[in-house]
Amino acid sequence: MKNKTSGLIALGLAAFAYWKYKMTPDQKQNLKNKVTDAGKNLWDKVPQGVKEAVSPQKTQNSI
């Protein structure tokens, strides 16, 4: 288990270093857009009941 954790940490650090030092601003924006679109597509596939349970409840306070 420790090897998996160490490997994931090393992979994360390598990905961060690549993002920070090797990617151009255009490449960073393209990657960010892809991840955002993938997240939106995933959220669209979540059932409505789960969305309601996860989203913060909006309550009205009567004064």
C-alpha positions, 0 to 999 in steps of 0.5 A: 500500500505504501508503494501505491501512495508513494507512486501517486504522490510522485505522479502528482508532483510530476504532473504539477511540475509539467503544468508549472514549467513545461506547458504554454499558457494556451496548453494550460487553458485548453487542458483547463477547458477540457477538465471543466467540460468533463466535469459539467458532462459528469454533473449532467449525468448525476440523478436529480435526487443526488443533486438536491442532496449534495447542493446547499439548501437555500432557506429564506429567513423571515424577519 
